[in-house]
């Protein structure tokens, strides 16, 4: 859009007029506010005279600023909250496991009731009122000064940050469609494994069984540790993951048109090499994400890459700091101790897929776990009814258990599990998990406990934050911290933790979290490096992108994993589907593990329920400050590394 200065020069007459009306003490604040408005004002907003008149008429002196803040905060809460609710409800039929109606489900999911909202904030002057009267601090100031800010000062910052650059509605429309296609591809990429055979020629799954890539393939690999002849099954599943990664799954497998034995290691159907495969679809979708990101770059002059927007604007942790934490975690000498421990637990030399081994309490057979879930929890609907009971088993009193349980809905997702926060306090959070047919099962319950951590955070941070503008937590790593914490309590919620396991629980949790953090740190680092390559190679095609992803996977594996886990012919570090559905999200998992352990270590001698409520009520300050207020120290892997080292020595 054309700046107003191109139509008519803007003078400082607005500042002079404001000072004349409100006094000389307002000059510095008025100058800053007028400057912020000028940065976003365009010719379509009016000429210089209109600009000056707007600034003078809508400037509120410092003495009245708190009243203006309250009024703006209330208005923005209603506008943003209810638009969010419209959007999340419109996606229900696409997200949930219900019979699809192709004629309407995608139309609803991609319908936006306010497609040009980023422009309307300015056209209707709401954004300009906020920018005129309140500061919009950059990340470096938030990091250096934020600890001394009051809740009102933080609310001012969050209020002005709520107004992004003016994005054309047409671009938002296309971005929404690309996002929906990517999410639908991910949620519907269920690999049929009923015809899969391992190296012995045995079929390991019932006819018609499908596993969501990558999540449920990974979980099936993990279940192999307790299965008879599980190693052969794990290798076959790892090759299934490899075929998903490079696009060589046979189409006849994906569309279930062949009943012949599928050997994923050799990629044969009935002994004959597979010819027609799914190809580069995964990477073509990634490139659609790239192309949309490039278009947004032109509008975000302060954050001109997808990487900077994710790290600095959304995560509020600079990329260099994110990468530093990942590399330090992967370079930790404690990983040698972990590898030795894993070899002892598994009883054989480690293989690449053993990076997924993070269950160190003696695993019960999956059939027993499924049976226990069926007996104690039932299906998704009965889990919703039992949420207060589950929460009380974890230490919540009856009043809080009923309050939180009544504000969480349990639903079955079309793909893997996820949680959807409420936009307004009057409505519930949505806990979505995946299930076997007609049965929640252990995998579904384990996922549901992860999502329970999310939804507890969401309900608490919606109802108990210091101010409406501070609802939510700073970023997704903070909510992942509670998701991992509550997922670790899944067996306890089922009454499956023995006294001996209770005594050793913290040691096992420390080792398990360290293993999980190291596992996800590799894919996180891969995604950061691939996106940097994308910006260095902006015209690359899908084949080149796939080759680079595989190359980076090999490089990171050789550098940080091979000495302990041996070679990786599967390229498992590239498996994560989040790279399509939630670009650049993966580091939040690694950070979430680190932060989760910091919280777990802090609350282990305290009341879990009370601390969950206190920490999730802190409000949306920066992540590092949030952690300092939560546990007395900023984000650091030091506690996780030290506790894992000590635990490995004892175990």
C-alpha positions in Angstrom: 0.0 0.0 0.0 1.1 3.6 -0.7 2.3 5.5 2.4 0.5 8.7 3.1 3.7 10.6 2.6 3.5 9.8 -1.1 0.2 11.6 -1.2 0.8 14.6 1.0 3.8 15.3 3.3 3.1 14.7 7.0 4.3 17.5 9.4 4.7 17.6 13.1 1.7 19.9 13.4 -0.2 17.1 15.1 2.3 16.9 17.9 2.2 20.7 18.4 -1.6 20.6 18.5 -1.6 17.8 21.0 0.8 19.7 23.3 -1.3 22.8 23.0 -4.4 20.9 24.1 -2.9 18.7 26.8 0.3 20.4 28.0 4.1 20.3 27.4 4.5 17.2 29.6 2.8 15.2 26.8 5.3 16.0 24.1 7.6 13.0 24.3 4.7 10.6 24.5 2.8 12.3 21.7 5.9 12.3 19.4 6.3 8.6 19.9 2.6 7.9 19.3 2.4 10.1 16.2 5.5 8.4 14.8 3.9 4.9 15.3 0.7 6.0 13.5 2.7 7.5 10.7 4.5 4.2 10.0 1.2 2.5 9.2 -0.8 5.3 7.7 -1.4 5.1 4.0 -2.9 7.3 1.4 -6.2 5.6 1.6 -6.4 6.6 5.3 -6.4 10.2 4.4 -4.2 13.2 3.6 -1.9 15.2 5.9 -4.8 17.2 7.3 -6.9 14.1 8.0 -3.8 12.5 9.7 -3.3 15.5 12.0 -6.9 15.8 12.9 -7.1 12.1 13.7 -4.0 12.3 16.0 -5.3 15.3 17.9 -8.8 14.0 18.3 -7.8 10.5 19.4 -4.8 11.2 21.6 -5.5 10.4 25.3 -3.2 12.1 27.9 -1.2 9.9 30.2 -3.5 10.5 33.1 -6.4 8.9 31.3 -4.4 6.1 29.6 -5.4 3.4 32.0 -9.1 4.0 31.3 -8.4 3.8 27.6 -6.4 0.6 28.1 -9.4 -1.0 29.9 -11.8 0.0 27.2 -9.6 -1.1 24.3 -8.7 -4.4 26.1 -12.4 -5.2 26.5 -13.2 -4.4 22.9 -10.3 -6.4 21.5 -11.1 -9.4 23.8 -14.6 -9.6 22.4 -13.7 -9.0 18.8 -10.7 -11.4 18.7 -12.3 -14.0 21.0 -15.6 -14.3 19.1 -13.9 -14.3 15.6 -11.6 -17.1 16.9 -14.7 -19.0 18.1 -16.3 -18.7 14.7 -13.2 -20.0 13.0 -12.6 -22.9 15.4 -16.2 -24.1 15.2 -16.2 -23.9 11.4 -13.3 -26.4 11.3 -15.0 -29.0 13.5 -16.2 -31.3 10.7 -12.8 -31.3 9.1 -10.9 -31.9 12.3 -13.1 -34.5 14.0 -13.6 -38.1 13.1 -17.1 -37.9 11.6 -18.3 -38.9 8.1 -17.0 -36.4 5.6 -19.4 -34.4 3.3 -17.0 -33.3 0.6 -19.4 -30.8 -0.7 -19.3 -28.6 2.4 -16.7 -29.6 5.0 -13.7 -28.0 3.3 -15.8 -24.9 2.4 -16.7 -24.4 6.1 -13.1 -25.1 7.3 -11.7 -22.5 5.0 -14.5 -19.9 5.4 -13.2 -16.7 7.2 -15.8 -14.3 8.6 -13.2 -11.5 8.6 -10.7 -12.2 5.8 -9.5 -8.6 5.6 -9.3 -8.1 9.3 -5.7 -6.9 9.3 -6.7 -4.1 7.0 -9.9 -3.3 8.7 -8.1 -2.7 12.0 -6.6 0.3 10.3 -9.4 1.3 7.9 -11.8 1.6 10.9 -9.0 3.3 13.0 -9.0 0.9 16.0 -5.3 0.0 15.4 -4.4 3.7 15.0 -6.0 4.6 18.3 -4.0 1.9 20.1 -0.7 2.8 18.3 -1.2 6.5 19.0 -1.6 6.0 22.7 0.5 2.9 23.6 4.0 1.8 23.0 4.8 -1.2 20.8 8.1 -2.5 22.2 10.5 -4.7 20.2 11.5 -8.1 21.5 14.9 -6.9 22.8 13.2 -4.3 25.0 10.7 -6.9 26.2 13.6 -9.2 27.2 15.6 -6.5 28.9 12.9 -4.4 30.6 9.9 -6.7 30.9 10.6 -8.0 34.4 9.9 -4.5 35.8 6.7 -4.0 33.9 3.3 -4.1 35.7 0.4 -6.2 34.3 -1.0 -3.0 32.8 2.3 -2.3 31.0 2.4 -5.8 29.6 -1.3 -5.4 28.5 -0.3 -2.3 26.6 2.4 -4.2 24.8 0.2 -7.1 23.9 -2.5 -4.8 22.8 -0.4 -3.0 20.2 1.2 -6.3 19.1 -2.3 -7.5 18.3 -2.3 -5.3 15.2 -0.1 -6.9 12.4 0.9 -5.3 9.2 -1.9 -4.8 6.7 -2.2 -8.0 4.7 -4.3 -8.2 1.6 -7.4 -10.3 2.1 -6.6 -12.2 -1.1 -3.3 -13.4 0.4 -4.9 -14.4 3.7 -7.5 -16.4 1.6 -4.8 -18.3 -0.2 -2.8 -18.9 3.0 -5.9 -20.3 4.6 -6.5 -22.6 1.7 -2.8 -23.8 1.7 -3.0 -24.3 5.5 -6.1 -26.4 5.1 -4.7 -28.5 2.3 -1.5 -29.2 4.3 -3.5 -30.1 7.4 -5.9 -32.3 5.5 -2.9 -34.1 3.8 -1.4 -34.8 7.2 -4.5 -35.8 9.0 -5.5 -38.2 6.2 -2.1 -39.7 5.5 -2.9 -43.1 7.2 -0.5 -45.8 6.0 -2.3 -49.1 5.6 -0.2 -51.8 7.3 -2.5 -54.8 7.1 -0.4 -56.2 4.2 3.0 -55.2 5.7 5.4 -58.0 6.2 8.7 -58.0 8.2 11.9 -59.7 7.2 10.5 -63.1 8.3 7.6 -62.7 5.9 5.1 -62.4 8.7 2.2 -60.0 8.6 2.1 -58.1 12.0 -1.1 -56.2 11.8 -4.8 -57.1 11.3 -6.3 -56.5 7.9 -7.5 -52.9 7.4 -5.2 -51.5 10.1 -3.9 -48.0 9.3 -1.3 -45.9 11.1 -1.2 -42.1 10.9 2.2 -41.0 9.7 4.4 -40.3 11.5 2.8 -40.4 14.9 1.2 -43.8 15.1 3.9 -45.5 13.1 6.3 -44.2 15.7 4.1 -45.4 18.6 3.9 -48.8 16.9 7.7 -48.9 16.8 7.7 -48.2 20.5 5.2 -51.0 21.2 7.7 -53.4 19.6 9.8 -53.5 22.7 7.2 -55.5 24.5 6.1 -57.6 21.4 7.2 -61.1 20.5 9.8 -60.9 17.8 9.4 -57.1 18.1 12.7 -56.2 16.5 11.7 -57.5 13.1 8.4 -55.5 13.3 10.3 -52.4 14.4 12.7 -52.6 11.4 9.7 -53.1 9.0 8.0 -50.1 10.6 11.1 -48.0 10.3 11.2 -48.7 6.6 7.6 -47.7 6.4 8.6 -44.4 7.9 11.4 -44.2 5.4 9.0 -44.7 2.5 6.8 -42.0 3.9 9.7 -39.6 4.1 11.0 -40.0 0.6 7.7 -40.6 -1.1 8.2 -44.2 -2.2 5.2 -45.8 -0.5 3.5 -47.8 -3.3 0.2 -46.2 -4.4 -1.4 -49.6 -4.3 -0.6 -49.7 -0.5 -1.9 -46.2 0.2 -5.2 -46.8 -1.6 -5.5 -50.4 -0.3 -6.0 -51.6 -3.9 -3.5 -54.5 -3.4 -3.7 -57.4 -1.0 -0.2 -58.6 -1.9 2.5 -58.7 0.8 4.2 -55.4 1.1 7.9 -55.6 2.2 8.8 -52.0 3.0 12.5 -52.8 3.4 12.8 -54.0 -0.2 9.7 -52.0 -1.3 8.1 -54.9 -3.0 4.5 -56.0 -3.5 4.1 -59.7 -3.7 7.9 -60.0 -4.3 7.8 -57.6 -7.3 9.4 -54.1 -7.1 6.9 -51.3 -6.5 6.6 -49.0 -9.5 4.0 -46.4 -9.0 4.6 -44.5 -5.7 3.1 -41.5 -3.9 6.0 -39.4 -5.2 6.8 -35.8 -4.1 3.4 -34.7 -2.8 4.8 -34.1 0.7 7.4 -31.7 -0.6 5.1 -30.0 -3.1 2.9 -29.1 -0.1 6.0 -27.8 1.7 6.7 -25.6 -1.2 3.2 -24.2 -1.1 4.0 -23.2 2.5 7.2 -21.6 1.2 5.5 -19.6 -1.5 3.0 -18.2 0.9 5.7 -17.4 3.4 7.6 -15.5 0.8 4.5 -13.4 0.1 4.1 -12.5 3.8 7.7 -11.5 3.9 7.0 -8.4 1.9 4.5 -7.2 4.4 6.4 -7.9 7.6 9.3 -5.5 7.2 10.4 -6.0 10.8 10.3 -9.8 10.5 11.0 -10.4 6.8 11.3 -14.3 7.0 9.2 -17.1 8.2 12.0 -18.1 10.6 12.1 -14.6 12.2 8.4 -14.4 12.5 8.2 -17.8 14.2 11.2 -17.3 16.5 11.0 -13.6 17.4 7.4 -12.7 16.8 5.6 -15.9 17.9 8.1 -17.8 20.1 9.8 -14.7 21.4 13.1 -16.5 21.5 15.7 -15.5 18.9 16.7 -18.1 16.4 20.3 -18.1 17.5 19.2 -18.9 21.1 16.8 -21.7 19.9 19.6 -23.3 17.8 22.1 -22.9 20.7 19.8 -24.8 23.1 19.3 -27.5 20.5 23.0 -28.0 19.8 23.9 -27.9 23.5 21.4 -30.6 24.2 22.6 -32.8 21.3 26.2 -32.2 22.3 25.7 -33.2 26.0 28.1 -35.8 27.3 25.2 -37.3 29.2 23.9 -38.7 26.0 26.8 -41.3 26.2 25.4 -42.4 29.5 21.9 -42.5 28.1 23.0 -44.7 25.2 24.8 -47.1 27.6 21.6 -47.3 29.7 19.5 -47.9 26.6 21.7 -50.7 25.4 21.4 -52.4 28.8 17.6 -51.9 28.9 17.0 -53.1 25.4 19.6 -55.9 25.5 21.2 -55.4 22.1 23.2 -52.9 20.1 21.2 -49.8 19.4 19.6 -49.1 16.0 18.3 -45.9 14.5 14.7 -46.3 15.6 15.8 -46.7 19.2 15.8 -42.9 19.4 12.1 -43.3 20.0 12.7 -45.5 23.1 11.6 -43.2 25.9 9.6 -45.6 28.1 11.9 -46.8 30.8 9.4 -48.0 33.4 8.9 -51.7 32.8 6.4 -51.6 29.9 3.3 -53.7 30.2 2.0 -55.5 27.1 -0.1 -53.2 25.0 -3.1 -55.6 25.4 -3.0 -55.1 29.2 -2.8 -51.3 28.8 -5.6 -51.3 26.3 -7.7 -53.4 28.7 -7.0 -51.1 31.6 -8.0 -48.1 29.6 -11.2 -49.8 28.6 -12.0 -50.7 32.2 -11.1 -47.5 33.9 -11.8 -44.9 31.2 -13.9 -46.3 28.4 -14.3 -44.3 25.2 -13.9 -40.6 24.6 -17.3 -39.7 25.9 -16.8 -41.5 29.1 -13.4 -40.0 29.6 -15.0 -36.6 29.4 -17.4 -37.6 32.2 -14.5 -38.9 34.2 -12.3 -35.9 33.9 -13.0 -34.7 37.4 -12.2 -38.1 38.7 -9.0 -38.2 36.8 -8.0 -34.8 38.1 -8.7 -35.8 41.7 -6.5 -38.8 41.2 -3.7 -36.4 40.4 -4.2 -34.3 43.5 -6.9 -31.7 42.5 -9.5 -31.0 45.1 -13.2 -31.7 44.2 -14.0 -28.0 43.5 -11.1 -27.4 41.1 -11.6 -30.8 39.5 -15.2 -30.1 38.8 -14.5 -26.5 37.6 -11.8 -27.6 35.1 -13.4 -30.9 34.1 -16.6 -29.0 33.2 -14.7 -26.7 30.9 -13.0 -29.4 28.7 -14.7 -31.4 26.0 -13.2 -34.7 24.8 -13.5 -35.4 21.1 -12.0 -37.8 18.6 -9.8 -36.2 15.9 -9.6 -37.3 12.3 -5.8 -37.4 12.6 -3.5 -37.3 15.6 -4.5 -35.6 18.8 -4.5 -31.9 19.5 -6.0 -29.3 21.8 -8.0 -26.2 20.9 -8.2 -23.4 23.4 -11.3 -21.3 24.0 -11.5 -17.9 22.6 -13.8 -16.6 25.4 -14.1 -17.9 29.0 -17.8 -18.8 28.4 -16.8 -21.7 26.1 -14.8 -24.9 26.8 -11.4 -26.1 25.6 -11.4 -29.0 23.2 -9.3 -32.1 23.9 -8.9 -34.1 20.8 -7.3 -37.6 20.7 -7.2 -40.5 18.3 -8.7 -43.9 18.9 -9.0 -47.5 17.7 -12.4 -48.3 16.3 -14.9 -47.9 19.1 -12.1 -48.0 21.8 -9.9 -45.3 23.2 -7.0 -47.7 23.8 -3.7 -47.0 25.5 -2.4 -44.9 22.5 -5.5 -42.8 22.6 -5.4 -42.3 26.4 -1.7 -41.5 26.4 -2.3 -38.9 23.7 -5.4 -37.6 25.7 -3.3 -37.1 28.8 -0.9 -35.0 26.7 -3.8 -33.0 25.5 -5.2 -32.8 29.0 -2.1 -30.9 30.0 -2.7 -28.5 27.1 -6.4 -28.0 27.9 -5.7 -27.4 31.7 -3.3 -24.7 30.7 -5.8 -23.2 28.3 -8.6 -23.1 30.8 -6.5 -21.8 33.6 -4.8 -19.1 31.5 -8.1 -18.0 30.1 -9.9 -17.7 33.5 -7.1 -16.6 35.9 -4.6 -14.5 33.9 -4.0 -11.0 35.4 -5.8 -9.2 32.6 -7.7 -10.2 29.5 -4.8 -9.1 27.2 -2.5 -11.5 29.1 -4.6 -14.6 28.6 -2.7 -17.6 27.2 0.9 -18.5 27.8 3.8 -16.9 26.1 4.3 -19.4 23.3 3.6 -23.0 22.4 6.7 -24.3 24.2 5.1 -23.2 27.5 1.9 -25.1 26.9 3.9 -28.1 25.6 5.6 -28.1 29.0 2.4 -28.9 30.8 1.3 -31.4 28.0 4.5 -33.4 28.6 4.1 -33.2 32.4 0.6 -34.6 32.4 1.3 -37.2 29.7 4.0 -38.5 32.1 1.1 -39.1 34.6 -0.9 -41.3 32.3 -0.1 -44.6 34.1 -0.7 -43.0 37.5 -4.2 -41.9 36.3 -4.9 -45.5 35.5 -3.7 -46.7 38.8 -0.8 -48.6 37.2 2.1 -47.1 39.2 3.5 -49.5 41.8 5.1 -48.2 45.0 8.5 -49.0 43.6 7.7 -47.1 40.4 6.4 -44.2 42.5 9.7 -44.1 44.4 11.7 -44.1 41.2 9.3 -42.0 39.2 11.4 -38.8 39.2 14.5 -40.6 38.0 12.6 -42.4 35.3 10.9 -39.1 34.2 14.2 -37.3 34.1 15.8 -39.9 31.8 12.7 -40.2 29.7 12.4 -36.5 29.2 16.1 -36.2 28.4 15.7 -38.9 25.8 12.6 -37.3 24.3 14.3 -33.9 24.2 17.3 -35.3 22.5 15.2 -37.2 20.0 13.1 -34.2 18.9 16.1 -31.8 19.0 17.4 -33.4 15.8 14.2 -32.9 13.7 13.9 -29.4 15.2 17.5 -28.5 14.1 16.7 -30.1 10.7 13.7 -27.9 10.1 15.6 -24.7 11.0 18.4 -25.6 8.6 16.1 -26.6 5.8 14.2 -23.3 6.1 17.5 -21.4 5.9 18.3 -23.4 2.8 14.9 -22.6 1.4 15.7 -18.8 1.7 19.1 -19.3 0.2 17.5 -21.3 -2.7 14.1 -19.6 -3.3 13.4 -21.3 -6.6 14.1 -24.9 -5.7 11.6 -27.5 -6.8 10.1 -30.3 -4.8 12.8 -32.8 -5.9 15.6 -30.5 -4.8 13.8 -29.8 -1.5 13.4 -33.6 -0.8 17.1 -34.1 -1.6 18.1 -31.3 0.8 15.9 -32.6 3.6 17.5 -36.1 3.2 20.9 -34.6 3.1 20.4 -32.5 6.2 18.9 -35.6 8.0 22.1 -37.5 7.1 24.4 -34.7 8.2 22.7 -34.2 11.6 22.5 -37.9 12.2 26.2 -38.4 11.5 27.1 -35.5 13.7 25.0 -36.2 16.8 23.4 -39.6 16.7 25.5 -42.2 14.7 28.1 -42.8 17.4 25.4 -44.1 19.7 22.6 -45.4 17.4 24.6 -46.6 14.3 23.7 -45.6 10.8 20.2 -44.5 9.8 19.1 -45.8 6.4 15.6 -44.5 7.1 16.3 -40.7 7.6 14.0 -40.7 10.7 14.9 -37.2 11.6 12.9 -36.0 8.6 9.7 -38.0 9.5 7.8 -35.4 11.4 4.6 -34.2 9.7 4.5 -31.1 11.8 6.9 -29.7 9.2 3.9 -29.5 6.9 1.0 -28.8 9.2 2.8 -26.5 11.6 6.0 -25.1 10.0 8.9 -24.4 12.4 6.9 -25.6 15.4 9.2 -28.6 16.2 11.6 -26.6 18.4 8.7 -25.9 20.7 8.7 -29.6 21.6 12.4 -29.6 22.5 11.9 -26.4 24.5 8.8 -27.8 26.0 10.6 -30.9 27.3 13.3 -28.7 28.9 10.7 -26.4 30.4 8.5 -29.3 31.5 11.3 -30.8 33.4 12.2 -27.5 35.0 8.6 -27.3 36.2 8.4 -31.0 37.2 11.7 -30.6 39.1 10.3 -27.6 40.9 6.9 -29.0 41.8 8.0 -32.5 42.8 8.0 -31.5 46.5 5.0 -29.2 46.0 1.3 -29.5 45.2 1.0 -30.3 41.5 -2.6 -28.9 41.2 -1.8 -25.7 43.1 1.4 -25.1 41.1 -0.3 -25.9 37.8 -2.9 -23.2 38.6 -0.3 -20.7 39.8 2.1 -21.1 36.9 -0.6 -21.1 34.2 -2.0 -17.9 35.7 1.2 -15.9 35.3 0.0 -14.4 32.0 1.6 -13.8 28.6 4.9 -12.3 29.4 8.0 -13.5 27.5 8.9 -17.2 27.8 12.1 -16.7 29.7 10.5 -14.3 32.2 7.5 -16.7 32.5 9.9 -19.5 33.5 11.7 -17.2 36.0 8.4 -16.4 37.6 7.3 -20.0 37.4 10.4 -21.8 38.9 13.0 -19.1 39.7 15.2 -19.6 36.6 15.0 -18.9 32.9 14.8 -21.5 30.2 17.8 -23.8 30.6 18.6 -27.5 29.9 21.0 -27.5 32.9 18.4 -29.0 35.4 17.3 -31.7 32.9 20.9 -32.6 32.1 22.0 -32.8 35.7 18.9 -34.7 36.9 19.3 -37.2 34.0 22.9 -37.7 34.7 22.2 -38.4 38.4 19.3 -40.6 37.6 21.2 -42.7 35.1 23.9 -43.3 37.7 21.3 -44.5 40.2 19.3 -46.6 37.7 
